[in-house]
């Protein structure tokens, strides 16, 4: 496939942003990719047009996720190398079945499926109840936005400053892995802004593991989080998903969840980012 001049120009600009996000000089990246710094400079300036193999080589040298490598290929005028099947597609049916089984087996504890930008795509019944409390039933299905936008959130999460700080640290690492991603930039800004409003001058020691402590009418519930990634697939959609499993952090929470205590008023359904209905 031929690469048009505008494609080469777009490729160079995007390559430069990814390289800068990785804090790599042209010489660093050239050495990693085993090409000359002069050739890399020509690629960034648009004076040279990359081959498909060269784009893939550079994407690997930058340790870009597959979605970013696809974007780099498209900017250079090539078709994506990695599939990105819709989550509800027939092709991902076996994967959805595994996810559903994992979430149901985790009941009565909350389990939710999110993408790399923390949009919720699916949740078990316990997690839907928790999400209703976090969102105020306002329809927001992005975890970061829930934590930073709702005025009620400090009444729901007992240790909100800790949770915001931990979430910001997590997103900083994920943003570094993703490279140049404006969505991560916006989410981080929201977290930092919300955290700044809650800052106090009182010293606070950091715990090795930060729980999520939820206020309920029956008392506090405390959870620890474990996140499962699916890194063996070549499909961009699957690799961008993670399954977050919340476990009781104390005996009181374990007893309460086993007794199916209500975290908030029950809601029969919540508008998730996608539906989990199989499509042909």
The 8 nearest C-alpha neighbors of each residue, nearest first, counted from 0:
[[1, 2, 77, 76, 78, 51, 50, 3],
 [0, 2, 3, 76, 77, 50, 75, 48],
 [1, 3, 76, 6, 75, 0, 4, 7],
 [2, 4, 6, 5, 1, 7, 76, 75],
 [3, 5, 7, 6, 8, 2, 45, 48],
 [4, 6, 8, 7, 3, 9, 2, 10],
 [7, 5, 75, 9, 3, 4, 8, 76],
 [6, 8, 10, 4, 75, 45, 5, 9],
 [7, 9, 45, 5, 11, 10, 6, 4],
 [10, 8, 6, 12, 11, 7, 74, 5],
 [9, 11, 74, 75, 7, 13, 8, 12],
 [43, 12, 10, 14, 8, 9, 13, 42],
 [11, 13, 15, 9, 14, 10, 43, 16],
 [12, 14, 16, 10, 15, 11, 9, 17],
 [15, 13, 11, 17, 16, 12, 10, 18],
 [14, 16, 18, 12, 13, 17, 19, 11],
 [17, 15, 19, 13, 18, 14, 20, 179],
 [16, 18, 20, 14, 179, 178, 19, 15],
 [19, 17, 15, 21, 20, 16, 23, 14],
 [18, 20, 22, 16, 21, 17, 23, 15],
 [21, 19, 17, 22, 18, 178, 179, 16],
 [20, 22, 18, 19, 23, 17, 178, 61],
 [23, 21, 19, 20, 18, 24, 17, 27],
 [24, 22, 21, 18, 27, 19, 28, 25],
 [25, 23, 27, 26, 28, 22, 18, 19],
 [24, 26, 28, 27, 29, 36, 23, 39],
 [25, 27, 29, 36, 24, 28, 30, 35],
 [28, 26, 24, 30, 25, 29, 23, 31],
 [27, 29, 31, 25, 30, 26, 32, 23],
 [28, 30, 26, 34, 32, 36, 31, 27],
 [29, 31, 33, 27, 28, 32, 26, 34],
 [30, 32, 28, 29, 33, 60, 27, 34],
 [31, 33, 29, 30, 60, 34, 28, 57],
 [34, 32, 30, 31, 29, 35, 28, 36],
 [35, 33, 29, 32, 30, 36, 38, 39],
 [36, 34, 37, 38, 29, 39, 33, 30],
 [35, 37, 39, 29, 26, 38, 25, 40],
 [38, 36, 40, 35, 39, 41, 34, 29],
 [37, 39, 41, 35, 40, 36, 42, 34],
 [40, 38, 42, 36, 41, 37, 43, 29],
 [41, 39, 37, 43, 38, 42, 36, 44],
 [40, 42, 46, 38, 44, 47, 39, 43],
 [41, 43, 47, 39, 45, 40, 44, 11],
 [11, 44, 42, 40, 41, 45, 15, 39],
 [43, 45, 41, 42, 46, 11, 40, 8],
 [44, 46, 8, 42, 7, 47, 43, 11],
 [47, 45, 41, 44, 42, 48, 43, 7],
 [48, 46, 42, 41, 45, 49, 7, 38],
 [47, 49, 7, 42, 45, 50, 46, 2],
 [50, 48, 53, 54, 47, 51, 42, 75],
 [49, 51, 53, 52, 54, 48, 75, 2],
 [50, 52, 54, 53, 55, 49, 77, 72],
 [53, 51, 55, 50, 54, 56, 49, 57],
 [52, 54, 56, 50, 55, 51, 49, 57],
 [55, 53, 57, 51, 56, 52, 58, 72],
 [56, 54, 58, 52, 53, 57, 59, 51],
 [55, 57, 53, 59, 54, 58, 52, 60],
 [56, 58, 60, 54, 59, 55, 53, 32],
 [59, 57, 55, 61, 60, 68, 56, 63],
 [58, 60, 62, 56, 57, 61, 55, 63],
 [61, 59, 57, 62, 58, 32, 31, 56],
 [60, 62, 58, 63, 59, 57, 18, 21],
 [63, 61, 59, 60, 58, 64, 176, 57],
 [62, 64, 61, 58, 67, 68, 59, 177],
 [65, 63, 67, 66, 177, 68, 62, 176],
 [64, 66, 68, 67, 235, 69, 63, 81],
 [65, 67, 69, 68, 64, 235, 70, 81],
 [68, 66, 70, 69, 65, 64, 63, 71],
 [69, 67, 65, 71, 70, 58, 66, 63],
 [68, 70, 79, 72, 66, 67, 71, 80],
 [71, 69, 67, 73, 68, 72, 74, 66],
 [70, 72, 68, 74, 69, 73, 67, 10],
 [73, 71, 69, 77, 75, 70, 74, 79],
 [72, 74, 76, 77, 70, 75, 71, 78],
 [75, 73, 10, 71, 6, 72, 76, 9],
 [74, 76, 6, 10, 72, 73, 7, 77],
 [77, 75, 73, 2, 6, 74, 72, 3],
 [78, 76, 73, 72, 75, 79, 0, 51],
 [77, 79, 73, 80, 72, 76, 69, 0],
 [80, 78, 69, 81, 72, 73, 77, 82],
 [81, 79, 69, 78, 82, 72, 68, 65],
 [80, 82, 79, 234, 233, 235, 83, 69],
 [83, 81, 234, 84, 235, 80, 233, 79],
 [84, 82, 235, 236, 234, 85, 81, 237],
 [83, 85, 82, 236, 86, 88, 234, 90],
 [86, 84, 88, 87, 83, 236, 91, 90],
 [85, 87, 88, 84, 91, 236, 275, 95],
 [86, 88, 277, 85, 275, 276, 278, 89],
 [89, 87, 278, 85, 90, 86, 277, 91],
 [88, 90, 92, 279, 91, 278, 277, 87],
 [91, 89, 88, 92, 84, 93, 87, 279],
 [90, 92, 94, 89, 93, 88, 95, 86],
 [91, 93, 89, 95, 94, 90, 96, 88],
 [94, 92, 96, 95, 91, 97, 90, 89],
 [93, 95, 91, 97, 96, 92, 98, 237],
 [96, 94, 98, 92, 97, 93, 99, 91],
 [95, 97, 93, 99, 94, 98, 100, 92],
 [98, 96, 100, 94, 95, 99, 101, 93],
 [99, 97, 95, 101, 100, 96, 102, 94],
 [98, 100, 96, 102, 101, 97, 95, 103],
 [99, 101, 97, 103, 98, 102, 104, 96],
 [102, 100, 98, 104, 99, 103, 97, 105],
 [103, 101, 105, 99, 104, 100, 110, 123],
 [102, 104, 100, 105, 106, 101, 99, 123],
 [103, 105, 101, 106, 102, 100, 107, 99],
 [104, 106, 102, 103, 108, 107, 101, 110],
 [107, 105, 108, 103, 104, 109, 102, 125],
 [106, 108, 256, 125, 105, 257, 109, 259],
 [107, 109, 106, 105, 125, 245, 246, 256],
 [110, 108, 126, 125, 245, 244, 123, 106],
 [111, 109, 244, 102, 126, 243, 123, 122],
 [112, 110, 122, 243, 121, 242, 126, 113],
 [111, 113, 242, 121, 120, 119, 241, 122],
 [114, 112, 119, 117, 118, 120, 241, 240],
 [113, 115, 240, 117, 116, 239, 118, 241],
 [114, 116, 239, 117, 240, 113, 241, 118],
 [117, 115, 114, 118, 183, 182, 113, 141],
 [118, 116, 113, 114, 115, 142, 141, 119],
 [117, 119, 141, 113, 114, 116, 140, 272],
 [120, 118, 113, 140, 272, 112, 121, 271],
 [121, 119, 272, 273, 271, 112, 113, 118],
 [120, 122, 112, 111, 119, 271, 123, 275],
 [123, 121, 111, 126, 110, 127, 112, 124],
 [122, 124, 126, 125, 110, 102, 127, 109],
 [123, 125, 127, 126, 128, 122, 109, 106],
 [126, 124, 109, 128, 127, 123, 108, 107],
 [125, 127, 109, 129, 128, 123, 124, 122],
 [128, 126, 130, 124, 129, 125, 122, 131],
 [127, 129, 131, 125, 126, 130, 265, 263],
 [128, 130, 126, 132, 127, 131, 262, 133],
 [131, 129, 133, 127, 132, 128, 134, 126],
 [132, 130, 136, 128, 134, 129, 133, 135],
 [131, 133, 129, 135, 130, 263, 134, 128],
 [134, 132, 130, 131, 135, 145, 152, 129],
 [135, 133, 136, 131, 145, 137, 132, 139],
 [134, 136, 137, 132, 133, 131, 151, 149],
 [137, 135, 131, 134, 138, 132, 269, 139],
 [136, 138, 135, 134, 139, 131, 140, 149],
 [137, 139, 136, 270, 140, 134, 269, 135],
 [140, 138, 137, 134, 141, 145, 144, 136],
 [141, 139, 119, 118, 271, 138, 142, 272],
 [142, 140, 118, 144, 143, 117, 139, 119],
 [141, 143, 145, 144, 117, 140, 146, 118],
 [142, 144, 146, 145, 141, 147, 186, 117],
 [145, 143, 147, 141, 146, 142, 148, 139],
 [146, 144, 142, 143, 134, 147, 148, 133],
 [145, 147, 143, 144, 148, 142, 152, 149],
 [148, 146, 144, 193, 145, 149, 190, 143],
 [149, 147, 144, 145, 146, 150, 152, 193],
 [148, 150, 151, 152, 145, 147, 146, 134],
 [151, 149, 152, 148, 153, 147, 154, 146],
 [150, 152, 149, 154, 153, 155, 135, 133],
 [151, 153, 155, 154, 149, 150, 156, 133],
 [154, 152, 156, 155, 151, 159, 157, 150],
 [153, 155, 152, 151, 156, 157, 214, 150],
 [154, 156, 152, 214, 153, 213, 157, 151],
 [157, 155, 213, 159, 153, 158, 212, 154],
 [156, 158, 212, 159, 213, 214, 155, 153],
 [159, 157, 161, 156, 160, 212, 162, 211],
 [158, 160, 162, 156, 161, 157, 153, 163],
 [161, 159, 163, 162, 158, 164, 194, 197],
 [162, 160, 164, 159, 163, 158, 165, 209],
 [161, 163, 159, 165, 164, 160, 166, 158],
 [164, 162, 166, 160, 165, 161, 194, 159],
 [165, 163, 167, 161, 162, 166, 160, 168],
 [164, 166, 162, 168, 167, 163, 161, 169],
 [165, 167, 169, 163, 168, 164, 162, 170],
 [166, 168, 170, 164, 169, 165, 163, 190],
 [169, 167, 165, 171, 166, 170, 164, 172],
 [168, 170, 166, 167, 172, 171, 165, 173],
 [169, 171, 173, 167, 172, 168, 174, 166],
 [170, 172, 174, 168, 169, 173, 167, 175],
 [173, 171, 175, 170, 169, 174, 176, 168],
 [172, 174, 170, 176, 175, 171, 177, 169],
 [175, 173, 177, 171, 176, 172, 183, 170],
 [176, 174, 172, 173, 178, 177, 171, 21],
 [175, 177, 173, 174, 178, 172, 63, 64],
 [178, 176, 174, 175, 64, 173, 63, 179],
 [177, 179, 175, 17, 20, 176, 180, 174],
 [178, 180, 17, 20, 16, 177, 181, 174],
 [181, 179, 182, 183, 178, 177, 184, 174],
 [182, 180, 184, 183, 185, 179, 186, 174],
 [183, 181, 185, 184, 180, 186, 116, 187],
 [182, 184, 186, 181, 185, 180, 174, 187],
 [183, 185, 181, 187, 182, 186, 188, 180],
 [186, 184, 188, 182, 183, 187, 181, 189],
 [187, 185, 183, 189, 188, 184, 182, 190],
 [188, 186, 190, 184, 189, 185, 183, 191],
 [187, 189, 185, 191, 186, 190, 192, 184],
 [188, 190, 186, 192, 187, 191, 193, 185],
 [191, 189, 187, 193, 192, 188, 194, 167],
 [190, 192, 194, 188, 193, 189, 195, 187],
 [193, 191, 189, 195, 194, 190, 188, 196],
 [192, 194, 190, 196, 195, 191, 147, 189],
 [193, 195, 191, 197, 196, 192, 190, 163],
 [194, 196, 198, 192, 197, 193, 191, 190],
 [197, 195, 193, 194, 198, 192, 199, 191],
 [198, 196, 194, 195, 160, 199, 193, 159],
 [199, 197, 195, 196, 194, 200, 160, 201],
 [200, 198, 201, 197, 202, 196, 195, 203],
 [199, 201, 202, 198, 203, 197, 195, 196],
 [200, 202, 199, 203, 198, 204, 197, 160],
 [203, 201, 200, 204, 199, 205, 198, 161],
 [204, 202, 205, 201, 200, 199, 206, 161],
 [203, 205, 206, 202, 207, 201, 161, 209],
 [206, 204, 203, 207, 209, 161, 208, 202],
 [205, 207, 208, 209, 204, 210, 161, 203],
 [208, 206, 205, 209, 204, 210, 165, 161],
 [209, 207, 206, 210, 223, 205, 224, 165],
 [208, 210, 206, 207, 211, 162, 161, 165],
 [211, 209, 223, 222, 212, 221, 208, 248],
 [210, 212, 222, 221, 223, 213, 209, 162],
 [213, 211, 221, 157, 220, 156, 210, 158],
 [214, 212, 156, 220, 219, 155, 157, 221],
 [213, 215, 219, 155, 218, 157, 156, 220],
 [214, 216, 218, 217, 262, 219, 213, 263],
 [217, 215, 218, 214, 262, 263, 219, 261],
 [218, 216, 215, 219, 214, 260, 261, 262],
 [219, 217, 215, 216, 214, 220, 213, 251],
 [218, 220, 214, 213, 215, 212, 221, 217],
 [219, 221, 252, 213, 212, 214, 218, 222],
 [220, 222, 212, 248, 211, 247, 252, 210],
 [223, 221, 247, 248, 211, 246, 210, 245],
 [224, 222, 210, 246, 245, 248, 247, 211],
 [223, 225, 245, 244, 246, 222, 226, 243],
 [224, 226, 244, 243, 245, 227, 223, 246],
 [227, 225, 243, 242, 244, 241, 224, 228],
 [226, 228, 242, 241, 243, 225, 229, 244],
 [229, 227, 241, 230, 226, 242, 240, 238],
 [230, 228, 238, 231, 237, 227, 232, 241],
 [229, 231, 238, 232, 228, 237, 233, 239],
 [230, 232, 229, 233, 238, 234, 237, 228],
 [233, 231, 234, 230, 238, 237, 229, 235],
 [232, 234, 81, 235, 231, 82, 238, 237],
 [235, 233, 82, 232, 83, 236, 237, 81],
 [236, 234, 83, 238, 237, 66, 65, 239],
 [237, 235, 83, 239, 234, 238, 84, 240],
 [236, 238, 240, 239, 235, 234, 229, 232],
 [237, 239, 235, 229, 230, 240, 236, 234],
 [240, 238, 115, 236, 237, 114, 235, 241],
 [241, 239, 114, 237, 238, 113, 115, 236],
 [240, 242, 228, 227, 113, 112, 114, 243],
 [241, 243, 112, 227, 226, 111, 244, 113],
 [244, 242, 226, 111, 110, 225, 112, 241],
 [243, 245, 110, 225, 224, 226, 109, 242],
 [246, 244, 224, 109, 223, 222, 110, 108],
 [245, 247, 223, 222, 248, 224, 108, 244],
 [248, 246, 222, 253, 252, 249, 221, 223],
 [247, 249, 222, 221, 223, 246, 252, 250],
 [250, 248, 251, 252, 247, 253, 221, 222],
 [249, 251, 253, 252, 254, 248, 247, 255],
 [250, 252, 254, 253, 249, 255, 220, 247],
 [251, 253, 255, 220, 247, 254, 250, 249],
 [254, 252, 250, 247, 256, 251, 255, 257],
 [253, 255, 257, 251, 252, 256, 250, 258],
 [254, 256, 252, 258, 260, 257, 253, 251],
 [257, 255, 259, 258, 253, 254, 260, 107],
 [256, 258, 254, 259, 255, 253, 107, 260],
 [257, 259, 255, 256, 260, 254, 253, 107],
 [260, 258, 256, 257, 255, 261, 107, 125],
 [259, 261, 255, 258, 256, 262, 257, 217],
 [262, 260, 263, 259, 264, 265, 128, 215],
 [263, 261, 215, 129, 128, 260, 264, 132],
 [264, 262, 261, 132, 265, 128, 215, 129],
 [263, 265, 266, 261, 262, 128, 132, 131],
 [266, 264, 128, 263, 267, 261, 131, 262],
 [265, 267, 268, 264, 128, 131, 269, 127],
 [266, 268, 265, 269, 127, 128, 124, 264],
 [269, 267, 266, 270, 127, 271, 265, 128],
 [268, 270, 271, 127, 138, 267, 266, 131],
 [271, 269, 138, 272, 268, 140, 273, 139],
 [272, 270, 273, 120, 140, 119, 269, 121],
 [271, 273, 120, 119, 118, 140, 270, 274],
 [274, 272, 120, 271, 275, 121, 119, 86],
 [273, 275, 276, 271, 87, 120, 272, 121],
 [274, 276, 87, 277, 273, 121, 86, 95],
 [277, 275, 87, 274, 278, 88, 86, 273],
 [278, 276, 87, 88, 89, 275, 92, 279],
 [279, 277, 88, 89, 87, 276, 92, 90],
 [278, 89, 88, 277, 90, 87, 92, 276]]
